[in-house]
Structures are given as structure tokens and as C-alpha cells.
Amino acid sequence: MDDHARAAPSSAELAITSSGAVGEDRATWPAVRRGLMRRCPSCGEGHLLEGYLKVADTCPACGEVLRYHRADDGPAYLTILVVGHILAVMMHFIWVTFRPEPLVFATMLTVVAVGMSLWLLPRFKGAIVGYQWAHRMHGFGDED
């Protein structure tokens, strides 16, 4: 098929970035899901994080530039929101059902809170970076 016979892309297939460049639309939910799995939002193969919370400058698999992210305090706020709501329900249920000793109760809830926070924080950071990548925020996609 020659270049003249190809159909022009529809408006759903194109997106205008903040710099005015036109590129293909990026699906939000696959990028967020890949971020939750701590994978590159573009290819889903490379690791998004170099350490516990440091985002890689580029994807080792596809070379996508990831240094433009601006996750800032978003992952911490989401972690506090989720962990706080889960702990509130747990506190009520455990106290009403079992009436544990206060020191045991506090120790158990502390361990659960710290464990959940440590597990959720890098996943929420990946999700926010994936969302920013999909919406071409903060420089993602300017090089397209």
C-alpha cells in the first residue's frame, strides 16, 4: 500500500501535547497498571524504579525517557489515604471482636501500617509516573 492510499489518522488516534506537537494517543489505564507493577509505562518490560523510590532516567528495555516525572508528594498522600482507611476498619473490627491488650493491639497495627506503607509507596509512585506519561505531563512526549 503506498503512502497516498493510507487513511488519515482520526482525531482519537492523535493528541496534541502541551508544546503543540502531535503524537499518538497514549492509553491511560495500561500505563497506570504498568506503573503499579513498577514497569515502564511505555513498554511494560523495563524496570521503572532503580532503587526503592528512584525513577530510572530511561527505560532499560525500550529507551523511553522517564526523568520528566513529577510525582512529588502524591504517592505519600495516596499511601496515607489507603493505609489509614484500611487500618480504621481493622481497628474497629479487631477491637470489637477480640478486645486485645492495648500493647499487643498497638504493636500489631504498627506492623501492619508500616508493612502496607512500604509495599504501597513504590507502586503508587509508579502509577503516578504512568499517569503523567500517558497524559504527556511535565515534558513526557515533547520529543515526539
C-alpha positions as CSV (number, residue, x, y, z in Angstrom):
1,M,0.0,0.0,0.0
2,D,1.5,3.4,-1.0
3,D,1.6,6.5,1.2
4,H,-1.3,8.2,-0.7
5,A,-3.7,5.3,-0.2
6,R,-3.4,5.3,3.7
7,A,-6.3,6.7,5.6
8,A,-5.6,9.8,7.6
9,P,-5.5,9.2,11.4
10,S,-8.7,10.0,13.2
11,S,-8.8,12.6,16.0
12,A,-9.0,9.8,18.5
13,E,-5.6,8.5,17.3
14,L,-3.9,11.9,17.7
15,A,-3.3,14.0,20.7
16,I,-1.8,17.5,20.9
17,T,0.8,17.9,23.6
18,S,1.4,21.0,25.7
19,S,4.2,22.0,23.3
20,G,1.8,21.8,20.3
21,A,3.4,18.6,18.9
22,V,1.0,16.0,17.5
23,G,1.5,12.3,18.5
24,E,-0.4,9.1,19.0
25,D,-2.8,8.9,21.9
26,R,-1.4,7.1,24.9
27,A,-3.8,4.8,26.8
28,T,-4.1,5.9,30.5
29,W,-5.1,2.6,32.3
30,P,-2.4,0.4,30.7
31,A,0.2,2.9,31.6
32,V,-1.1,3.2,35.2
33,R,-1.3,-0.6,35.5
34,R,2.3,-0.9,34.3
35,G,3.3,1.7,36.8
36,L,1.6,-0.2,39.6
37,M,3.7,-3.2,38.6
38,R,6.8,-0.9,38.7
39,R,7.3,-1.4,35.0
40,C,8.0,1.2,32.2
41,P,4.7,2.8,31.3
42,S,5.6,2.7,27.6
43,C,6.6,-0.9,27.0
44,G,5.8,-2.7,30.3
45,E,9.1,-4.6,30.1
46,G,11.8,-2.5,31.7
47,H,12.0,-1.6,35.4
48,L,10.6,1.8,36.2
49,L,12.5,2.2,39.5
50,E,16.3,1.9,40.0
51,G,16.0,1.5,43.8
52,Y,13.2,1.7,46.2
53,L,11.8,5.0,45.0
54,K,14.2,6.4,42.5
55,V,12.8,6.5,39.0
56,A,15.2,5.4,36.2
57,D,16.2,8.2,33.8
58,T,15.5,5.9,30.9
59,C,13.8,2.5,30.4
60,P,16.4,-0.2,30.1
61,A,14.2,-2.1,27.6
62,C,12.8,0.5,25.2
63,G,14.9,3.6,26.0
64,E,11.8,5.8,26.9
65,V,12.9,8.9,28.8
66,L,11.4,8.8,32.3
67,R,13.3,11.6,34.0
68,Y,10.5,14.1,33.4
69,H,8.3,12.7,36.2
70,R,7.0,15.0,38.9
71,A,5.5,12.5,41.4
72,D,6.5,14.7,44.4
73,D,4.2,14.0,47.4
74,G,1.4,12.3,45.5
75,P,2.5,8.7,46.3
76,A,2.8,9.5,50.0
77,Y,-0.7,11.1,50.2
78,L,-2.2,8.1,48.4
79,T,-0.4,5.7,50.7
80,I,-1.6,7.5,53.8
81,L,-5.2,7.6,52.4
82,V,-5.4,3.9,51.6
83,V,-3.5,2.7,54.7
84,G,-5.5,5.0,57.0
85,H,-8.8,3.7,55.7
86,I,-7.8,0.1,55.9
87,L,-6.4,0.5,59.4
88,A,-9.5,2.3,60.6
89,V,-11.7,-0.7,59.6
90,M,-9.2,-3.1,61.0
91,M,-9.0,-1.3,64.3
92,H,-12.8,-1.3,64.7
93,F,-13.2,-4.9,63.7
94,I,-10.4,-6.3,65.9
95,W,-11.3,-4.2,68.9
96,V,-15.0,-5.1,68.8
97,T,-14.3,-8.8,68.0
98,F,-11.2,-9.7,70.1
99,R,-10.6,-6.9,72.7
100,P,-6.8,-7.4,72.6
101,E,-4.4,-6.0,75.2
102,P,-3.6,-2.4,74.2
103,L,0.2,-3.0,73.8
104,V,-0.5,-6.0,71.5
105,F,-3.1,-4.1,69.6
106,A,-0.8,-1.1,69.1
107,T,2.1,-3.3,68.1
108,M,0.1,-5.3,65.6
109,L,-1.4,-2.2,64.0
110,T,2.0,-0.6,63.8
111,V,3.5,-3.6,62.0
112,V,0.6,-3.7,59.6
113,A,0.7,0.1,58.9
114,V,4.5,0.1,58.2
115,G,4.3,-3.1,56.1
116,M,1.4,-1.8,54.0
117,S,3.1,1.6,53.6
118,L,6.4,0.2,52.5
119,W,4.6,-2.1,50.0
120,L,2.3,0.5,48.5
121,L,4.6,3.6,48.3
122,P,6.7,2.4,45.2
123,R,3.6,1.1,43.5
124,F,1.7,4.4,43.9
125,K,4.8,6.3,42.6
126,G,4.8,4.1,39.6
127,A,1.1,4.6,39.0
128,I,1.5,8.4,39.2
129,V,4.5,8.3,36.8
130,G,2.5,6.1,34.4
131,Y,-0.4,8.6,34.5
132,Q,1.9,11.5,33.8
133,W,3.5,9.7,30.9
134,A,0.1,8.8,29.4
135,H,-1.1,12.4,29.6
136,R,2.2,13.8,28.4
137,M,2.6,15.9,31.5
138,H,5.8,17.7,32.6
139,G,7.8,17.1,29.4
140,F,6.7,13.5,28.6
141,G,6.2,13.4,24.9
142,D,7.8,16.7,23.9
143,E,10.5,14.9,22.0
144,D,7.8,13.1,19.8
